[in-house]
């Protein structure tokens, strides 16, 4: 089953652990993903995003299934 997170994702250095837990089994984010300056988001099952993806300076997005 394709698990969907409905909404937008704004990752900061302060909340990156929370987002990684929320998105660890999510395949689709319906909104955008914004990984702010210096933050890291690891989302191993993420395969689709409904909006834009922004990765700030020094930030990292690791989503191997995202094409």
C-alpha positions as CSV (number, residue, x, y, z in Angstrom):
1,X,0.0,0.0,0.0
2,X,1.2,3.5,-1.0
3,X,1.4,5.5,2.2
4,X,0.7,9.2,1.7
5,X,1.5,12.2,3.9
6,X,-1.0,14.9,3.1
7,X,0.5,18.4,3.4
8,X,3.8,20.2,3.1
9,X,7.1,19.3,4.7
10,X,9.5,21.9,6.1
11,X,12.7,20.4,7.6
12,X,15.0,22.4,9.7
13,X,18.1,21.4,11.7
14,X,15.9,21.5,14.8
15,X,13.1,19.3,13.6
16,X,14.9,16.9,11.1
17,X,14.7,13.9,13.5
18,X,10.9,14.4,13.9
19,X,10.4,14.5,10.1
20,X,12.6,11.5,9.5
21,X,10.4,9.5,11.9
22,X,7.2,10.8,10.3
23,X,8.3,10.0,6.7
24,X,10.3,6.8,7.2
25,X,7.4,4.7,5.7
26,X,5.8,7.3,3.5
27,X,5.9,6.8,-0.3
28,X,4.2,10.1,-1.3
29,X,4.1,13.7,0.0
30,X,1.1,15.5,-1.4
31,X,2.6,19.0,-1.0
32,X,6.1,20.4,-1.2
33,X,9.3,19.4,0.6
34,X,11.6,22.2,1.8
35,X,14.9,21.0,3.4
36,X,16.3,24.2,5.0
37,X,19.9,25.3,5.3
38,X,22.1,22.7,6.9
39,X,19.3,20.2,7.5
40,X,19.1,16.6,6.5
41,X,16.1,14.5,5.5
42,X,16.4,10.8,5.0
43,X,13.2,9.3,3.4
44,X,14.0,5.8,2.2
45,X,10.6,5.0,0.7
46,X,9.7,8.4,-0.7
47,X,8.9,8.0,-4.4
48,X,6.7,11.0,-5.3
49,X,6.2,14.6,-4.3
50,X,3.1,16.6,-5.4
51,X,4.8,20.0,-5.2
52,X,8.3,21.4,-5.4
53,X,11.4,20.1,-3.7
54,X,13.8,22.7,-2.3
55,X,17.2,21.8,-0.8
56,X,18.9,24.7,0.9
57,X,22.6,25.5,1.2
58,X,24.4,22.7,3.0
59,X,21.2,20.7,3.2
60,X,20.9,17.0,2.2
61,X,17.9,15.0,0.9
62,X,18.4,11.3,0.7
63,X,15.5,9.6,-1.0
64,X,16.8,6.8,-3.2
65,X,13.4,5.9,-4.7
66,X,12.7,9.4,-5.8
67,X,13.2,9.7,-9.5
